[in-house]
Amino acid sequence: MKPVFVKSAISVFVCFVVVMFLAGVGYPQDAEVAKFPSRPITYINPTAAGNPTSVAIRLISQEAQKFLGQPVVELNKPGGGLSIGIGALASAKPDGYTVGYAGHTGMFVTPFVEKVSYHPIRDLSPLIQWGGFNFGIGVKGDAPFKTFQDLINYARSEPQESHLWDKWRNEHAAHRRRTDS
């Protein structure tokens, strides 16, 4: 019986030593985390400076600075259907000091129509959603359409006359003629 007890006691002691060692190793990380952030945070914006997204980022950054004690600096990297800025964000060092905006165009459209330097799911992790967009459809005031259903009915009855507009890039709208009914 004694050998089993001795083996159990040694196993418990070894486990205790390992746990204490791991707890000691983890403690310095806690001290580092407590100091975060210790320098400015870069916010990569894949849109042009001064547009509504940029204005919103600057307003949010001002409030974040009050909370974090460090400035949040916007870095604009527009172009390529948001892919230039999102690519910079995806390739940034994952240390928490670089965050950014990855809009729907750069995440769900551009990667499917051209080669990009990032994978929208594997290379990026969402943190928060801080805004949303409302989209609408407009027609000229003298158009015969008074409701959306009127517009749909016209498009179905006159496929050669109706057009669909898709915004595939921030700067350029791609036009295609509706050919199916």
Backbone bond lengths (Angstrom), bond angles and torsions (degrees), N, CA, C in turn:
res aa  C-N    CA-C-N  psi(-1)  N-CA   C-N-CA  omega(-1)  CA-C   N-CA-C  phi
1 M - - - 1.446 - - 1.522 112.72 -
2 K 1.292 116.63 -37.26 1.458 119.28 -177.23 1.528 112.66 -61.81
3 P 1.340 118.75 -40.05 1.465 117.09 179.92 1.527 113.06 -61.29
4 V 1.339 119.02 -36.79 1.462 121.41 178.39 1.528 109.63 -65.33
5 F 1.344 117.24 -43.95 1.463 120.79 178.91 1.521 111.46 -62.39
6 V 1.339 115.96 -41.79 1.469 120.28 -179.66 1.528 109.38 -64.66
7 K 1.334 117.97 -43.54 1.464 120.98 178.48 1.523 110.63 -62.29
8 S 1.332 117.48 -40.99 1.458 121.17 178.48 1.513 111.03 -65.30
9 A 1.306 117.40 -42.10 1.460 121.28 -179.94 1.525 110.46 -64.54
10 I 1.325 116.14 -41.63 1.466 119.52 178.62 1.530 109.90 -65.20
11 S 1.327 117.60 -42.16 1.467 121.33 178.65 1.522 110.89 -61.23
12 V 1.326 116.74 -44.60 1.465 120.58 178.67 1.520 110.21 -63.04
13 F 1.326 117.73 -42.54 1.469 121.39 179.88 1.528 110.63 -63.26
14 V 1.342 116.64 -44.41 1.469 120.33 179.71 1.530 110.21 -62.64
15 C 1.311 117.12 -44.02 1.466 120.44 177.56 1.523 110.85 -60.77
16 F 1.335 116.82 -41.60 1.463 121.31 178.95 1.531 110.75 -61.51
17 V 1.323 116.72 -44.55 1.467 121.28 179.73 1.530 110.19 -63.45
18 V 1.324 117.13 -43.61 1.473 120.80 179.50 1.525 110.73 -62.71
19 V 1.327 117.62 -45.27 1.462 121.66 179.08 1.524 110.40 -62.02
20 M 1.311 117.77 -44.43 1.469 120.48 179.80 1.530 110.76 -64.49
21 F 1.341 116.87 -39.17 1.453 120.57 177.76 1.525 110.74 -62.92
22 L 1.337 116.65 -46.95 1.464 120.35 179.89 1.520 111.24 -64.35
23 A 1.309 117.10 -37.19 1.468 119.58 177.37 1.523 110.00 -64.61
24 G 1.314 117.39 -38.55 1.468 121.29 178.48 1.512 112.27 -68.12
25 V 1.326 116.79 -37.26 1.459 121.05 178.48 1.530 110.06 -67.12
26 G 1.307 117.58 -38.43 1.459 121.73 -178.32 1.511 113.47 -73.72
27 Y 1.296 119.07 -22.26 1.466 120.98 -175.80 1.517 113.67 -61.15
28 P 1.350 119.81 -45.53 1.466 118.44 179.09 1.526 113.06 -58.95
29 Q 1.340 117.89 -31.54 1.457 119.78 176.92 1.525 110.10 -61.94
30 D 1.318 116.53 -41.11 1.458 119.69 179.58 1.525 110.92 -60.39
31 A 1.318 116.69 -38.23 1.461 120.18 178.66 1.526 110.43 -65.27
32 E 1.351 116.77 -39.05 1.459 120.62 178.50 1.528 110.97 -67.55
33 V 1.319 116.07 -42.26 1.454 120.28 179.44 1.525 110.21 -62.65
34 A 1.315 116.92 -38.23 1.459 120.78 179.91 1.525 111.59 -63.50
35 K 1.332 117.89 -26.29 1.473 121.51 -180.00 1.523 112.65 -87.28
36 F 1.327 118.12 -7.68 1.465 121.24 -177.09 1.515 110.66 -71.40
37 P 1.307 118.75 136.79 1.453 127.50 -8.36 1.526 110.42 -87.26
38 S 1.292 115.32 143.71 1.470 120.49 179.37 1.527 111.50 -104.10
39 R 1.326 116.51 0.65 1.475 121.41 177.37 1.526 108.28 -151.60
40 P 1.332 117.76 170.03 1.470 120.42 -178.54 1.534 112.41 -59.44
41 I 1.317 114.90 150.77 1.463 122.75 177.42 1.524 108.07 -104.01
42 T 1.315 116.42 133.78 1.465 121.97 178.38 1.520 108.65 -94.50
43 Y 1.325 115.52 129.77 1.466 122.01 177.25 1.518 107.25 -111.53
44 I 1.330 117.06 107.42 1.461 121.25 -179.02 1.525 108.85 -81.51
45 N 1.319 114.70 122.49 1.460 122.45 178.74 1.521 107.73 -112.60
46 P 1.335 119.19 114.97 1.455 120.73 -177.90 1.526 114.27 -80.39
47 T 1.331 117.25 14.02 1.466 120.96 177.84 1.527 109.51 -115.09
48 A 1.312 116.41 169.86 1.459 121.93 -177.84 1.526 111.47 -71.31
49 A 1.313 115.76 148.99 1.466 121.39 177.71 1.523 109.87 -62.35
50 G 1.307 116.11 140.73 1.453 121.53 175.28 1.514 115.12 90.85
51 N 1.327 119.34 -9.31 1.463 118.96 178.60 1.533 109.27 -79.84
52 P 1.321 118.88 173.02 1.470 120.11 -176.12 1.532 114.26 -56.41
53 T 1.329 117.64 -37.23 1.466 120.00 177.96 1.519 110.26 -63.17
54 S 1.320 116.37 -43.67 1.464 121.39 179.54 1.525 111.26 -62.53
55 V 1.304 116.48 -42.52 1.478 120.53 178.67 1.527 110.16 -61.98
56 A 1.332 116.87 -44.82 1.465 120.53 179.20 1.527 110.97 -62.40
57 I 1.325 117.03 -42.66 1.466 121.03 179.32 1.526 110.29 -61.41
58 R 1.317 117.60 -42.34 1.471 120.38 -179.72 1.524 111.42 -65.40
59 L 1.316 117.47 -38.68 1.476 120.20 178.00 1.530 111.04 -66.74
60 I 1.321 116.54 -44.00 1.461 120.55 178.23 1.528 110.22 -64.69
61 S 1.320 116.84 -39.44 1.464 121.17 -179.81 1.523 111.94 -62.37
62 Q 1.320 117.04 -38.31 1.470 120.28 177.82 1.524 110.78 -60.97
63 E 1.325 116.93 -43.65 1.468 120.52 178.91 1.528 111.25 -69.41
64 A 1.333 116.77 -38.86 1.467 120.35 179.40 1.521 110.82 -63.50
65 Q 1.319 117.08 -37.30 1.465 120.87 179.33 1.533 111.09 -60.96
66 K 1.310 117.16 -38.95 1.469 120.63 177.97 1.528 110.66 -61.14
67 F 1.310 116.25 -39.67 1.463 121.99 -177.92 1.528 111.88 -77.82
68 L 1.343 116.93 -42.66 1.458 121.86 -173.79 1.527 114.17 -85.09
69 G 1.335 116.54 -24.49 1.458 119.24 -177.12 1.519 113.27 79.23
70 Q 1.302 117.50 7.93 1.461 123.24 177.73 1.519 108.30 -136.31
71 P 1.333 116.96 148.71 1.468 118.14 177.86 1.524 111.99 -70.99
72 V 1.323 114.68 150.18 1.454 122.34 171.94 1.519 105.20 -110.72
73 V 1.326 116.37 112.99 1.458 122.58 -172.09 1.521 109.89 -101.40
74 E 1.323 116.04 122.56 1.460 120.97 178.36 1.522 110.09 -77.58
75 L 1.324 116.02 132.48 1.460 122.73 175.87 1.525 107.25 -122.08
76 N 1.340 116.62 108.77 1.468 121.07 -178.13 1.519 110.23 -82.94
77 K 1.332 115.83 128.96 1.465 122.52 176.13 1.527 107.63 -135.75
78 P 1.345 117.07 72.47 1.466 119.90 -176.21 1.527 112.69 -78.78
79 G 1.325 114.41 163.31 1.459 121.10 171.62 1.515 113.31 117.15
80 G 1.314 114.46 162.43 1.455 121.84 175.74 1.512 114.35 63.92
81 G 1.331 117.42 35.20 1.459 119.57 -179.17 1.522 111.46 61.46
82 L 1.309 116.91 39.15 1.468 127.12 -178.53 1.524 112.86 77.06
83 S 1.331 118.80 -4.79 1.459 120.57 -173.40 1.525 114.05 -69.56
84 I 1.316 119.20 -25.72 1.469 120.62 179.69 1.525 110.00 -67.71
85 G 1.320 116.52 -50.66 1.461 119.96 179.34 1.517 112.96 -66.78
86 I 1.336 117.20 -41.86 1.465 119.78 179.74 1.524 109.92 -66.83
87 G 1.322 118.26 -35.91 1.464 121.27 175.51 1.523 111.50 -62.45
88 A 1.341 116.81 -40.63 1.470 120.48 176.94 1.523 110.68 -64.13
89 L 1.311 116.18 -39.63 1.463 120.60 178.20 1.530 110.64 -65.19
90 A 1.328 117.06 -44.66 1.465 121.19 -178.63 1.523 112.40 -64.90
91 S 1.328 117.54 -29.67 1.462 120.31 -178.21 1.527 113.04 -95.13
92 A 1.333 117.56 1.12 1.463 120.53 179.65 1.527 111.31 -70.92
93 K 1.302 115.84 154.88 1.465 121.31 177.16 1.530 108.73 -61.85
94 P 1.327 118.58 129.73 1.473 120.67 -176.63 1.527 112.82 -81.79
95 D 1.319 116.19 63.20 1.469 120.51 -176.22 1.525 113.38 -111.45
96 G 1.332 116.89 4.23 1.453 120.47 179.44 1.516 114.04 87.51
97 Y 1.321 117.30 -3.70 1.463 120.35 -178.77 1.525 112.58 -97.37
98 T 1.312 117.66 -1.41 1.460 121.97 174.28 1.516 107.70 -130.18
99 V 1.319 115.20 119.26 1.458 122.37 176.15 1.522 106.71 -128.64
100 G 1.308 118.23 175.82 1.443 117.41 179.70 1.509 113.65 -175.31
101 Y 1.309 112.90 176.70 1.462 123.25 -179.74 1.525 108.03 -100.09
102 A 1.315 116.38 130.02 1.459 121.31 176.77 1.523 107.38 -126.33
103 G 1.306 116.32 90.48 1.456 121.70 -176.40 1.513 113.12 -69.56
104 H 1.327 114.63 165.72 1.467 120.49 -174.79 1.528 112.77 -60.07
105 T 1.314 118.79 -35.26 1.464 120.46 -179.15 1.525 110.26 -61.48
106 G 1.317 116.41 -48.16 1.459 120.69 -178.60 1.509 114.66 -72.98
107 M 1.326 116.37 -17.88 1.463 120.10 -178.93 1.527 112.91 -99.12
108 F 1.347 117.32 -34.44 1.457 120.15 -170.00 1.517 114.86 -122.13
109 V 1.318 118.30 -4.15 1.462 120.21 178.23 1.527 110.01 -119.42
110 T 1.312 117.22 -62.25 1.466 121.60 -175.06 1.523 113.37 -52.25
111 P 1.350 120.53 -45.42 1.473 119.13 -179.42 1.526 114.23 -61.43
112 F 1.332 117.25 -19.19 1.460 120.08 -179.07 1.526 113.19 -95.03
113 V 1.318 117.53 -10.92 1.466 119.50 -179.48 1.526 112.85 -115.23
114 E 1.319 117.37 -9.76 1.461 120.24 175.57 1.517 109.45 -155.38
115 K 1.331 115.98 163.49 1.457 121.34 179.83 1.533 108.41 -77.04
116 V 1.320 116.45 129.80 1.459 121.67 178.16 1.526 108.90 -121.89
117 S 1.317 116.43 163.96 1.463 121.63 -175.26 1.525 113.52 -84.75
118 Y 1.304 118.50 6.77 1.457 122.03 -175.97 1.527 109.66 -140.70
119 H 1.323 114.95 159.21 1.458 120.54 171.92 1.525 106.10 -105.65
120 P 1.326 118.22 122.84 1.466 120.22 -172.02 1.534 114.69 -61.84
121 I 1.300 118.73 -21.61 1.467 120.11 -179.42 1.526 111.02 -101.40
122 R 1.318 117.72 -46.91 1.466 120.24 -176.26 1.522 114.09 -73.85
123 D 1.328 118.25 -33.44 1.465 120.67 -171.70 1.517 115.38 -93.37
124 L 1.325 118.27 -8.21 1.467 120.84 -176.38 1.522 110.44 -133.22
125 S 1.314 115.92 150.23 1.470 121.63 177.59 1.522 108.79 -126.16
126 P 1.322 118.04 124.47 1.465 119.49 178.54 1.526 110.93 -71.05
127 L 1.329 115.96 140.19 1.460 121.16 176.52 1.516 110.98 -106.81
128 I 1.326 115.97 -53.51 1.465 121.14 -179.72 1.519 109.29 -147.10
129 Q 1.297 115.45 160.61 1.461 121.34 167.03 1.505 105.28 -110.87
130 W 1.311 116.59 119.69 1.462 119.26 -175.89 1.520 113.30 -110.75
131 G 1.284 117.87 4.63 1.458 118.30 179.44 1.503 111.08 -166.59
132 G 1.292 114.94 168.63 1.445 121.66 177.15 1.514 108.82 -147.08
133 F 1.297 116.15 166.70 1.451 120.88 -177.26 1.523 110.15 -125.37
134 N 1.300 115.47 143.73 1.462 121.46 171.87 1.517 107.36 -104.86
135 F 1.301 116.46 132.60 1.449 121.19 179.51 1.520 109.32 -113.62
136 G 1.300 115.88 148.21 1.449 120.17 179.34 1.514 110.83 -138.49
137 I 1.297 115.16 167.86 1.456 121.94 176.24 1.519 106.72 -121.18
138 G 1.312 116.87 130.11 1.459 121.49 -179.51 1.517 110.88 -123.06
139 V 1.296 114.71 153.57 1.468 121.56 175.54 1.526 107.72 -134.95
140 K 1.320 115.95 164.13 1.469 120.32 176.42 1.524 109.53 -60.71
141 G 1.302 116.12 149.57 1.461 121.36 -177.84 1.518 114.39 -59.65
142 D 1.336 117.11 -30.86 1.466 119.21 -178.83 1.532 112.72 -94.90
143 A 1.342 117.72 11.20 1.468 121.25 178.28 1.526 109.64 -68.22
144 P 1.321 117.11 150.98 1.465 119.93 -178.23 1.543 112.92 -75.63
145 F 1.319 118.10 0.03 1.463 121.04 -177.40 1.526 109.76 -91.94
146 K 1.315 116.73 125.67 1.460 121.08 177.44 1.531 111.48 -109.54
147 T 1.339 115.58 -18.86 1.463 120.66 178.03 1.524 108.90 -134.53
148 F 1.318 115.82 166.18 1.459 120.43 176.82 1.527 110.37 -63.58
149 Q 1.314 116.48 -37.50 1.467 120.10 179.30 1.529 110.81 -63.21
150 D 1.355 117.81 -36.24 1.466 121.25 175.26 1.529 110.26 -59.38
151 L 1.320 116.59 -42.15 1.457 121.79 -179.85 1.536 110.61 -65.10
152 I 1.319 116.58 -44.96 1.471 121.31 178.69 1.530 110.14 -61.33
153 N 1.313 117.02 -46.11 1.469 120.93 -179.85 1.529 111.05 -60.25
154 Y 1.333 117.75 -41.84 1.455 121.62 178.22 1.529 110.49 -63.80
155 A 1.329 117.14 -45.08 1.466 121.13 -178.92 1.526 110.48 -61.15
156 R 1.315 117.32 -36.99 1.466 120.88 179.55 1.531 111.72 -73.44
157 S 1.323 116.66 -34.88 1.463 119.46 -177.40 1.524 112.46 -83.21
158 E 1.307 118.49 -23.78 1.473 123.15 -177.92 1.528 110.03 -128.35
159 P 1.341 118.98 65.68 1.466 119.94 -175.34 1.528 113.69 -62.01
160 Q 1.325 118.22 -27.72 1.459 119.90 179.96 1.526 112.08 -76.64
161 E 1.302 117.81 -21.04 1.457 121.90 -176.85 1.532 113.45 -95.04
162 S 1.318 116.88 -22.08 1.461 118.98 -175.47 1.525 110.80 -95.69
163 H 1.311 115.70 151.64 1.466 122.95 -178.65 1.527 108.80 -129.42
164 L 1.310 114.92 147.46 1.460 120.16 171.28 1.519 107.73 -107.61
165 W 1.294 115.61 138.88 1.457 120.82 178.49 1.514 108.33 -114.68
166 D 1.320 117.05 128.52 1.456 122.76 177.97 1.522 108.17 -125.09
167 K 1.285 116.13 132.51 1.460 119.50 177.96 1.524 108.84 -94.52
168 W 1.329 115.58 96.77 1.458 120.52 -176.45 1.522 111.83 -87.57
169 R 1.278 118.47 -17.82 1.465 122.43 179.47 1.517 107.79 -136.24
170 N 1.296 116.44 159.71 1.464 120.34 177.35 1.518 111.04 -63.90
171 E 1.314 116.46 -40.25 1.459 120.13 -172.88 1.526 114.30 -95.74
172 H 1.332 118.65 -20.14 1.461 121.47 -172.58 1.518 110.36 -129.45
173 A 1.271 116.83 133.91 1.472 121.02 174.91 1.523 107.92 -96.53
174 A 1.305 116.75 132.78 1.470 120.88 177.84 1.520 107.89 -96.12
175 H 1.295 116.58 129.88 1.457 122.09 -175.50 1.522 108.77 -107.56
176 R 1.310 116.10 133.35 1.455 119.16 173.75 1.514 108.76 -137.89
177 R 1.311 115.55 144.34 1.459 121.21 -178.98 1.526 109.42 -83.73
178 R 1.296 114.45 134.98 1.467 119.45 177.33 1.519 108.69 -73.20
179 T 1.356 115.70 123.89 1.466 119.32 -177.49 1.515 112.19 -117.24
180 D 1.341 117.57 -14.93 1.459 118.25 178.61 1.519 109.60 -100.71
181 S 1.314 116.83 160.25 1.466 118.66 -178.50 1.505 111.46 -108.60
